[in-house]
Amino acid sequence: MLRHTRLAGESAVYLDAREELRLAEIDLMRHREQVAVQRRALPQGPPVDDYVFIEGPADLEAGDTPVHEVTLSELFTANDRPLIVYHFMYGKLQTDPCPMCTLWIDGFNGIAHHIARNADFVIAAAADLPALRQHARNRGWHRLRLLSCGDSTFKYDLSSEDRDGAQDSTISVFTRDSDDAVRHFYSTHPRMADDIDERGIDLLAPVWHLLDLTPQGRDGWYPNLDY
């Protein structure tokens, strides 16, 4: 038995249960690693259109103009670097920023400089650029690259938007070939099955995992924009 504490008064019942849990956590870790290996071994994905996005100044405090167009292929800083795109639920039928997405992006902003050492990373939303950038200013997202999808079909093609304009949170990964062709590698959504909703991208936020360590667990907690 490997004990993680040296506390007096731990009962034999507690220690036995804690050991059983430790072994279960090891099994979970190993299975998660197996899934990651399976994900990395996906065959080559399909080529995708070179979608056009709208971007403002890199400095959020510099206002929202001038704007310029940037293509999906131009978001790669090198052919050997993957591109990660987080689809923000904001815009069209989603008239207010999604609180859950906002929680995730708050976290991304804090670690963006670490991600940048290994991959290119952007936030894409259906919202008009000024609205997106104002929300980013309110949240202090100064480390993130923010893009409006404009009139492109990017979010629809990646299933983070339906024909009516309803939005969904999604994360997508793309690669770029030596001949500059962009390919889709992987996407995942919160809904994993009819009976599994809002759990498909849990791994993107430590908040849930910290709450899972507590006696009450998540307990129906949901983020809001006041925090």
C-alpha positions as CSV (number, residue, x, y, z in Angstrom):
1,M,0.0,0.0,0.0
2,L,1.3,3.4,-0.9
3,R,0.1,6.1,1.5
4,H,-0.1,9.7,0.4
5,T,-0.5,11.0,4.0
6,R,1.1,10.5,7.4
7,L,-1.9,11.5,9.4
8,A,-2.7,9.9,12.7
9,G,-6.2,8.5,13.3
10,E,-6.9,7.2,9.8
11,S,-9.0,4.1,10.3
12,A,-8.3,0.8,8.6
13,V,-11.6,1.2,6.8
14,Y,-10.5,4.6,5.4
15,L,-7.1,3.3,4.4
16,D,-8.5,0.3,2.7
17,A,-11.0,2.4,0.7
18,R,-8.3,4.9,-0.1
19,E,-6.0,2.2,-1.5
20,E,-8.9,0.8,-3.6
21,L,-9.5,4.3,-4.9
22,R,-5.7,4.8,-5.7
23,L,-5.7,1.6,-7.8
24,A,-8.8,2.8,-9.6
25,E,-7.2,6.1,-10.3
26,I,-4.1,4.4,-11.7
27,D,-6.4,2.3,-14.0
28,L,-8.1,5.5,-15.1
29,M,-4.8,7.3,-15.9
30,R,-3.5,4.3,-17.9
31,H,-6.8,4.1,-19.9
32,R,-6.6,7.9,-20.5
33,E,-3.1,7.4,-21.9
34,Q,-4.3,4.6,-24.1
35,V,-7.0,6.8,-25.5
36,A,-4.5,9.6,-26.1
37,V,-2.3,7.1,-28.1
38,Q,-5.4,6.0,-30.1
39,R,-6.1,9.7,-30.9
40,R,-2.6,10.4,-32.0
41,A,-2.7,7.4,-34.3
42,L,-5.7,8.6,-36.2
43,P,-5.2,8.2,-40.0
44,Q,-4.7,11.3,-42.2
45,G,-7.7,13.5,-42.1
46,P,-9.5,15.2,-45.0
47,P,-8.3,18.4,-46.6
48,V,-10.4,21.4,-45.7
49,D,-11.2,24.7,-47.3
50,D,-8.9,27.6,-46.6
51,Y,-11.6,29.5,-44.5
52,V,-11.4,33.2,-44.2
53,F,-11.6,34.9,-40.7
54,I,-11.7,38.5,-39.6
55,E,-9.1,39.8,-37.1
56,G,-8.5,43.1,-35.3
57,P,-5.3,44.5,-33.8
58,A,-3.2,42.2,-31.7
59,D,-3.4,44.6,-28.8
60,L,-7.0,44.4,-27.4
61,E,-6.6,47.9,-25.9
62,A,-5.8,49.4,-29.3
63,G,-9.5,49.4,-30.4
64,D,-11.1,47.2,-32.9
65,T,-9.7,48.7,-36.1
66,P,-8.1,48.2,-38.5
67,V,-9.4,44.8,-39.4
68,H,-7.9,42.4,-41.8
69,E,-8.8,39.0,-43.3
70,V,-6.7,35.9,-42.4
71,T,-7.0,32.4,-43.8
72,L,-7.0,29.2,-42.0
73,S,-3.6,28.3,-43.6
74,E,-2.1,31.6,-42.5
75,L,-2.8,30.7,-38.8
76,F,0.0,28.2,-38.9
77,T,3.4,29.6,-38.0
78,A,5.2,26.5,-39.4
79,N,4.2,23.3,-41.2
80,D,5.3,21.1,-38.4
81,R,3.1,22.8,-35.8
82,P,-0.6,21.8,-35.2
83,L,-3.3,24.4,-35.0
84,I,-5.8,24.3,-32.2
85,V,-9.1,26.2,-32.7
86,Y,-11.6,26.6,-29.9
87,H,-15.1,27.4,-31.2
88,F,-16.6,29.9,-28.8
89,M,-20.4,29.8,-28.4
90,Y,-21.0,33.5,-29.1
91,G,-22.8,35.0,-32.1
92,K,-25.9,34.5,-34.2
93,L,-28.5,32.8,-32.1
94,Q,-26.1,32.8,-29.1
95,T,-26.6,36.5,-28.4
96,D,-24.8,36.4,-25.1
97,P,-21.3,34.9,-24.5
98,C,-21.6,31.3,-23.2
99,P,-20.6,31.2,-19.5
100,M,-19.1,27.8,-19.9
101,C,-17.0,28.7,-22.8
102,T,-15.9,31.9,-21.0
103,L,-14.7,29.8,-18.1
104,W,-12.7,27.6,-20.4
105,I,-11.2,30.6,-22.3
106,D,-10.3,32.3,-19.0
107,G,-8.1,29.3,-18.4
108,F,-6.7,29.2,-21.9
109,N,-5.6,32.8,-21.5
110,G,-3.6,31.9,-18.5
111,I,-1.7,29.1,-20.3
112,A,-1.6,30.4,-23.9
113,H,2.1,31.2,-23.7
114,H,2.8,27.6,-22.7
115,I,0.7,26.2,-25.5
116,A,2.5,28.5,-28.0
117,R,5.7,26.5,-27.5
118,N,4.1,23.5,-29.1
119,A,1.1,24.6,-31.2
120,D,-0.7,27.5,-32.7
121,F,-3.9,28.4,-30.9
122,V,-6.9,30.6,-31.7
123,I,-10.4,31.4,-30.5
124,A,-13.0,31.5,-33.3
125,A,-16.6,32.8,-32.8
126,A,-19.6,33.7,-34.9
127,A,-19.9,37.0,-33.1
128,D,-19.1,40.3,-34.8
129,L,-15.5,41.3,-34.1
130,P,-16.2,44.3,-31.9
131,A,-18.6,42.3,-29.6
132,L,-16.1,39.5,-29.4
133,R,-13.2,41.9,-28.5
134,Q,-15.3,43.8,-26.0
135,H,-16.1,40.6,-24.1
136,A,-12.4,39.7,-24.3
137,R,-11.5,43.1,-22.8
138,N,-14.0,42.5,-20.0
139,R,-12.3,39.1,-19.2
140,G,-8.7,40.3,-19.7
141,W,-8.0,37.9,-22.6
142,H,-4.8,39.6,-23.6
143,R,-2.8,36.5,-24.5
144,L,-5.2,35.0,-27.0
145,R,-5.7,35.4,-30.8
146,L,-9.4,36.2,-31.4
147,L,-11.1,35.6,-34.7
148,S,-14.6,36.3,-36.1
149,C,-15.8,33.7,-38.6
150,G,-17.6,36.3,-40.6
151,D,-19.5,34.8,-43.5
152,S,-17.5,31.6,-43.6
153,T,-19.0,28.2,-43.2
154,F,-16.2,27.2,-40.8
155,K,-18.3,26.6,-37.7
156,Y,-21.1,24.9,-39.7
157,D,-18.7,22.5,-41.4
158,L,-17.1,21.6,-38.1
159,S,-20.6,21.1,-36.5
160,S,-20.2,23.9,-34.0
161,E,-23.2,25.7,-35.6
162,D,-26.4,24.5,-37.2
163,R,-28.3,25.9,-40.2
164,D,-30.3,28.2,-37.9
165,G,-27.3,29.7,-36.3
166,A,-27.5,27.9,-32.9
167,Q,-23.9,27.6,-31.5
168,D,-22.0,24.8,-29.8
169,S,-18.6,24.7,-28.1
170,T,-16.1,22.6,-29.9
171,I,-12.4,22.1,-30.2
172,S,-10.7,21.3,-33.4
173,V,-7.1,20.4,-34.4
174,F,-5.7,20.9,-37.9
175,T,-2.4,20.1,-39.6
176,R,-0.7,21.6,-42.6
177,D,1.1,19.5,-45.2
178,S,4.4,20.4,-46.8
179,D,2.5,21.5,-49.9
180,D,0.4,23.9,-47.6
181,A,-2.8,21.8,-47.7
182,V,-4.7,22.1,-44.4
183,R,-6.2,18.9,-43.0
184,H,-8.6,18.3,-40.2
185,F,-7.1,16.0,-37.6
186,Y,-9.6,15.9,-34.7
187,S,-12.7,17.6,-33.3
188,T,-14.7,16.9,-30.2
189,H,-17.9,18.3,-28.8
190,P,-19.5,18.5,-25.3
191,R,-22.2,16.1,-26.4
192,M,-20.7,12.6,-26.7
193,A,-24.0,10.7,-26.9
194,D,-27.7,11.2,-26.4
195,D,-27.2,10.6,-22.7
196,I,-23.9,12.4,-22.3
197,D,-24.2,16.1,-22.5
198,E,-21.6,18.8,-21.6
199,R,-19.0,16.3,-20.6
200,G,-17.1,15.8,-23.9
201,I,-14.5,18.5,-23.4
202,D,-14.2,18.4,-19.6
203,L,-10.5,17.7,-19.9
204,L,-10.0,21.3,-21.2
205,A,-10.7,22.8,-17.8
206,P,-9.2,22.0,-14.4
207,V,-12.2,23.5,-12.6
208,W,-14.3,20.3,-12.9
209,H,-11.4,18.0,-11.8
210,L,-10.7,20.1,-8.7
211,L,-14.4,20.0,-7.8
212,D,-14.4,16.2,-8.4
213,L,-11.8,15.9,-5.6
214,T,-14.2,17.3,-3.0
215,P,-16.9,15.4,-1.0
216,Q,-19.8,17.3,-2.8
217,G,-18.3,17.0,-6.3
218,R,-19.7,19.2,-9.0
219,D,-23.1,19.2,-7.3
220,G,-24.8,20.8,-10.3
221,W,-22.5,23.9,-10.3
222,Y,-22.5,25.9,-13.5
223,P,-20.4,29.0,-14.2
224,N,-21.8,32.5,-14.8
225,L,-20.4,35.7,-16.3
226,D,-20.2,37.5,-13.0
227,Y,-17.0,35.7,-12.0
